[in-house]
Amino acid sequence: MTSARQPPAEATLSTDDVRLITLRAQGLLGPRPRTGGVAALLRRLGAVQLDTISVLARSHELVPYARLGAVPRASIERAYWHPHHATAFEYWAHAACVLPIEEWPYYAFRRRAFTARGMRWHRSHPGVCADVLARLRAQGPLTATQLGGAKNGGAWWDWSDTKIAVEWLLDTGAVICARRVGWRRVYDLPERVLPDEVLRAPEPSDADCLIHLAGVTARALGVVTTSDLTDYHRLSNFGSGRNAAGLTADEAAAAAGLTPVAIAGPAGRLTRGWADPAALSGGQPPAGRHRVTLLSPFDSLIWDRKRTRRLFGFEHSLEAYVPRDRRVHGYFAMPLLAGGRLVGRVDPAREGTTLVARQVSLDTPRATEPMARALTAAAAWVGCDDVRLERVSPAIAEPRLRAALAAVS
């Protein structure tokens, strides 16, 4: 909702204010935390997106790397999918995401919505569902392969009846995925996985779920608009009225304890927004050391393309599914964050112990040295001892980037 006339707000924030508040909320501005590690970061962000693409590393590993530094990848995996006690689970949030285990009750609204709809992509057979549940009860946690196989032999979406059944049970909450092994989901029963306090908690209403997740979104982003409240966890659209749970954005934000703010935009137009109260403490724009790092294309800082354009003036899109001859920045272009700005991107690959920068795009000459630092650091994190440049845009920046790489290596 955008208007030149807004109800009084406790603060009017500039776009730069919101950008800095967001960077701090996302763990990309200020000192790195000394305790808590990946598990604390996951709670801070509320959700970390999963994706099958692995270039330097998988996206859910790149997210903590960008914020915490060179955490060993095995430690990241263990923090998400602990072999002995559940610390997180996998479910549908912004997309398929890793979520803190204590958030399980607040996705009841989505589990109920799936149940009411009766299917997701495929219609499951009740008999097969019953067989899957019986096997999990009798044999313990199992992968789709152990249950009988995930595919019928066709394309990736040609799932077997067993895969259709177990994914439907996952959607509706009859089973849970709190661990992966070799990138394969391990399915189990919620009563064997969830902590007692989570399992015994009363199931919240749809409205309570959305109010809670509005608070999670505000803490993760610092400042939110109606669009942000909808997009971060892909909630029912608030629009300009009530959503499916009967809430307006104002009502959800107020119930979540958020602070109303006005966000100044072009030509003095004000957009209604809300802030996590902790994000406004001190009354001054956040300060501290900015990260110099490469970001996953699926990083929560840049999930929302319109918000990324508004806060950073940066056009971001994933071109992995764009035909090769139509790609502008490359298959898995990773934005470069430096000085609190998005100032370039690189499409990386690995060849043995060499990180290959297949295409580097720099938006400003000042991005050359940060790009060299980010490439060198990322190479070391994934066990590479060399960086090789292929294409650099603009071409005039290539000699300077090569010199910067030589200086930091």
Salt bridges, closest charged atoms under 4 A:
ASP16 OD1 - ARG19 NH2 3.40
ASP16 OD1 - ARG341 NH2 3.51
GLU61 OE1 - ARG73 NH2 3.14
GLU77 OE2 - HIS60 NE2 2.75
GLU90 OE1 - ARG180 NE 2.85
GLU90 OE2 - ARG185 NH2 2.63
GLU103 OE1 - HIS212 NE2 2.82
GLU167 OE1 - ARG120 NH2 3.16
GLU167 OE2 - LYS163 NZ 3.07
GLU167 OE1 - ARG185 NH1 2.64
ASP171 OD2 - ARG120 NE 2.66
ASP188 OD1 - ARG192 NH2 2.74
ASP196 OD2 - ARG200 NH1 3.94
GLU203 OE1 - ARG112 NH1 2.77
ASP206 OD1 - ARG112 NH2 2.59
ASP228 OD2 - ARG307 NH1 2.53
ASP231 OD2 - HIS94 ND1 3.76
ASP231 OD1 - ARG234 NE 3.52
ASP250 OD1 - ARG272 NH2 3.78
GLU251 OE1 - ARG242 NH1 2.72
ASP299 OD1 - ARG67 NH2 2.68
GLU315 OE2 - ARG309 NE 2.77
ASP347 OD1 - ARG358 NH2 3.29
GLU351 OE1 - ARG388 NH2 3.24
GLU369 OE1 - ARG373 NH1 3.70
GLU390 OE2 - ARG388 NH2 3.23
GLU398 OE2 - ARG402 NH2 2.83
